[in-house]
Amino acid sequence: MKYLSFILTIACTTMLTSFKPAIQTGPFDNYPVYSGNDLGVEYSPAATVFKVWAPKASAVKLRLYEAGNGGDAISTTDLQMAENGVWQLTIKQDLKNKYYTFQVMQDGKWLQERPDIYAHAVGVNGNRGMVVDLPSTNPANWQDDKKPALKNATDAIIYETHIRDISISPNSGIAHKGKFLGLTETGTKSPDGEATGLDHLKELGVTHVHLLPAFDFNSVDETKPEANQYNWGYDPLNYNVPEGSYSTNPYDGNVRIKEFKQMVQALHKNGQRVILDVVYNHTSDINNSNFSQFAPGYFYRQNPDGSYSNATGCGNEVASERAMVRKFMIESVVYWAREYHLDGFRFDLMGVHDIETMNQISEALHKIDPTIIIYGEGWTAGNSPEPETLRAVKKNASKLNHIAVFSDDIRDGIKGGWGDLKEKGFVSAGDRKAESIKFGIVASTPNQQIDYKAVNYSNVPWAAEPFQTISYVSCHDDNTLFDRLKISNPNASEADLIKMDKLANAIVLTSQGISFLHSGAELLRTKQGIANSYNSPDSINQIDWSRKTKYKAVFEYYKGLIALRKNHPAFRMPSTAMIQANLKFIDTGDQHLIAYQISNNANGDSWKNILVVLNGNTTEKTFKLPSGKWTLGADENNIPENGIKSINETSLIIAPTAAYILFSN
């Protein structure tokens, strides 16, 4: 089924101790709410219990199969109506690895045969669920899996990648190309001898790996691996199951589960936490979704005239504010966090969801692990009937509890606005960008030195604390950073484009908030000018590891920036009060030259004072230094551990299109 694409940045121990029922509105007010935490399929060798919520059903059947596709049902059994819209059945046999479907009769019509919405295992292409013994899917020593330490959310340096992109290239040196297991391999090298895959992530030094959707999505036919199909995966099918095309055997429901766990285990062992991109805001369609086979219409928002609303740009919009939708979302992320040891979740089009649901998700996840990171896009791709005051959009970020939002303010201040690809950003000497950059440097938090009237998208600070801001300049959406700089600077030399690129992520990695990098940015990744590459071939989307050799100096610069941020907590202060007390902007009199000082050994930093100078001019500039004995810690090319040289003059020449960092003790 064809995925309806959109560009997100352009348009676009009980499980449920924290669940609070939502207030129902509209035609679904009379639907019962089930508060138990046992929906789905619960297996034991003695018996398997099947429970589904189908409040308007007149009958529900369970069919069992030997395989995940093909063949006739080996049995068909009726479920019995229980309480609050639940239908249930207990079969006192060992059903391990049997496949199943449910079929609901509603309004005199049999709906489609499908797995339940809570399914934890499925067969090929996700059309049948599988009765799974989850402990048997655990890899060796899974009980000893230990996530890397994380003190504050602002310590995170997130690297967004796609399971297929990072390993599929012929020059990756990775055996399990395009698979979960590709991110478990160590010692992999490019033909030039450069580390790739897992070892590359460790060498780069990032703390978190953000995986584009890796749950079971709809757009790839898992029976045809030879077709080399590609999709980002923003078309959910089975929310609680790993994607089969990333496994070595999509026909056996156990394999994808075990291999996903092996991947998480390997990343943890390698020093990276794991974040999953989740897409609860829409499904691949309405009529054929699993939601619609159990409670037609209920899981989707409607306009006042009864038509389906479309704030996602995908033809449907999930109604997170309804009690059983909210319950499903909470239980789903809790399941991923517990069963797969995940460390964070990125919510696609989070602005479609209501604030209360997101806060209940945060509460439930942080009871499991207070260091789980939650963030999302603080916008929608269209209008929604859900009032904006109730939505988890950027302007309401301060109402969200330990949930971060992407800052399009700093993103477009750095490289230029999304509405005009030829617009120049600060790194290309674009005009009127300085206040947007400063707004991002303090992580969208209140600051008296910022002229909010001159910030590109926000006329007020929207983050209460710095951990509510994701600082970034590029992601999977839109052109890569290097491609975008080429488009907006068509006459620039490659050398000048590289300067712009390095300055862009130097701004990101020295700004307060949570840092976020797009996979391959450190290699000047290109998608050949294709922005919305959601279903483009591997030749467009893959990481070309030869670029690590060609642009090794750029890679080393990024690596140095990451090490600088990790070694100096002043760049990742955990509170607004700390930023306000220690970070002060210096008036340069030049809109293309930004300078600020971080003082007082901020956040326990070993450097007493830090001076950051960002030159967006195409010419060098002379900058008068504040009084003190300064050491140059970073210039346009180098970020050595102990500094470059002492500065004995009262001023310093800043190279064009460059970031300079100085320190004094």
Residue, then its C-alpha position, 0 to 999 in steps of 0.5 A: m500500500k502506497y505511503l502518503s508522504f509528507i515532509l515533516t519540517i516543511a508541512c511537514t509492577t503494573m504497566l499502567t499505574s499512571f493512566k488517567p482516563a481522558i474526558q470523552t467528547g463527541p459521538f464516542d462519549n458513550y464508549p466504555v473505558y477499560s482500565g485493566n492492563d492486560l489487553g492483547v495476548e498473554y502466553s503461558p505454557a498452560a494457557t493463553v489469554f486473548k483479550v480485545w477491546a471491541p465495544k460495539a461488536s456483536a461477535v468476535k472470532l479468534r482463528l489460529y494458524e500454523a504459519g504467519n501467511g498462507g494455509d487455512a485456520i486450524s481452529t476458529t473460536d468465539l470470544q465472550m463478551a466481558e466488561n467495558g467493551v472487552w471480549q476475551l477467550t482462554i485456551k488451555q493449551d501450549l500455543k507457543n509460536k502459533y499465529y492468530t487473527f481476530q475478526v469482529m462483527q459490527d453493525g451486521k458486517w464482518l470486519q477484516e481478519r487482523p492481529d490485535i492492536y497490542a500484538h507483540a509478535v507477527g508473521v511476515n507482513g504483519n497480517r497475523g499475530m503470533v503467540v510469543d514467549l517473550p523471555s525466549t526471545n532474549p539474547a544471551n546475557w540480556q538480563d545484564d544489559k546496562k545502559p550507559a550513564l546519563k546525568n542530565a538530558t542536556d548531556a545527550i548528543i543524539y545521532e539520528t539514523h535509519i537502520r538501512d542507511i547506516s549499513i546498506s552501502p557496498n562500502s560499509g564493510i558490514a555483513h548484515k546490510g540493512k538489518f538490525l544485526g548490522l548495528t551489532e557488528t564490530g570491527t567493520k571497515s570501509p575499503d579505505g580502512e575507516a571504521t564504519g557502523l557501530d565502531h564509527l558511532k563510538e569513534l564519533g562520540v555521540t551518546h544516543v542513537h535515534l532510529l527512524p521508525a523501526f516498528d512494523f510499518n506498512s510500505v515494504d513487502e517483507t516477502k520480497p527482500e530482493a526488491n530492495q525496497y526503501n521507506w523511512g517507515y512513517d506508516p505504522l501497521n503494528y505498533n508494538v512489533p519490530e519491522g520484519s524487513y530489518s530482520t534476517n527472517p521476517y516469517d518467524g515472529n521471534v527473530r525480529i524481536k531477538e535481533f532488535k534486542q541484540m541491536v540495543q544490547a550492542l549499542h549499549k555495550n558500545g556506549q550509546r543509548v537508543i531512541l526509537d522514532v514513534v508515529y502515533n499521530h497517524t496510521s498508514d490509512i484508516n479503512n485497513s488499519n488494525f484500529s479500525q477492525f476493532a473500534p471503527g472511527y474511535f481512534y481517529r479525530q473527526n471534524p465537526d461535520g463528521s469527516y476525518s481530520n487531517a493535521t498529519g497530512c496523511g489522511n488521518e489523525v489519531a485522537s490521542e485525547r480519547a481514553m482508550v487511545r491515550k491508554f494504548m499510547i501509554e502502554s505501547v511506549v511503556y512496553w518498548a521501554r521495558e521489553y526492549h530496554l529503550d532509552g528514549f522516544r521521538f514523537d513524530l508530529m507531536g503537535v497532533h497529540d494533546i498535552e495531557t496524553m504526552n504528560q501522562i506518557s512522560e510520567a509513566l516512562h520516567k517511573i521506569d527510568p528517570t533518564i529516558i529522553i522524550y522529544g518531538e516535533g512541536w507542530t502539525a502538518g495541517n489544521s486540527p479540531e483539537p484546540e491549539t491550547l491543548r496541543a503539544v505544540k512548540k508554543n506550549a512546550s513549557k506545559l510539557n513535563h520533561i519533554a523536549v521540542f525541536s527548535d526550528d528557530i535555530r535550525d532556520g536561523i543557521k541555514g535559512g528558512w524552509g519556505d525558500l531554499k535559496e534563503k541564506g542563513f547566518v553561516s552564509a552571511g544571511d541578514r537578520k539571523a543573529e537574534s534567532i541564533k542567540f535565541g537558540i544558544v540559550a535553548s529557547t529559554p527566557n533571556q533579557q539580551i534577546d530581541y524577540k521581535a527579531v527572532n524568526y518564528s518565536n516572539v517569546p521564549w517557549a522553553a521553561e528549561p533548556f532540556q525542553t529544546i532540541s538544538y539542530v540544523s538538519c535531520h532526515d527531512d528536507n535536504t541534508l545540510f550540505d545539499r541545502l548549503k549548495i542550493s542557497n549558495p550556488n556560486a560558493s566553492e566546496a571549500d567555502l561550503i565546508k566552512m559553512d557546514k562546520l560553522a553550522n554544527a559548531i553552533v549546534l554543539t556549543s548551544q545550550g539544550i539537547s544537541f542533535l545531529h543528522s546521520g552522515a552530517e560529519l561526512l558532508r552527506t548528500k542525497q543528490g539534492i533530493a529532499n523528501s527521500y522517504n522512498s528513494p533508492d539506497s543510492i540516494n539514502q545510504i551513507d557513502w563511507s568513502r566520504k569519511t576518507k575524502y572529508k576526514a578533516v571534517f569528520e575530525y572537526y565534528k569529533g572534536l566538537i563532540a568531545l569538547r561538549k562532553n568534556h565541558p559541562a558549561f555548554r550543557m547547563p541543566s537549568t534556565a537559572m544557571i544559563q541566566a547567571n552565567l551566559k552573557f552576550i557581548d555586543t559586537g556591533d555586527q549582525h554577522l558576528i555573535a559573541y558570548q561569555i560563559s563564566n564562573n566555572a559554569n555547571g562545574d566546568s574546569w574552564k572558569n571563563i569560556l568565550v565563543v565567537l561565531n563569525g558568519n561574515t565572508t571576511e575575517k573580523t577583528f574581535k576585541l577580547p574581554s580582559g583576562k588571560w585567554t587561550l585559544g581552544a578551537d579555531e576553524n580547523n582544530i579543537p585540540e584537548n589542551g588548546i591551540k595557543s595563548i593569546n597575548e594580544t587584546s584582540l583576535i582576528i576571527a577567520p571568515t565563516a568560523a567558530y572560535i572558542l577561547f578559555s581562561n582560568 
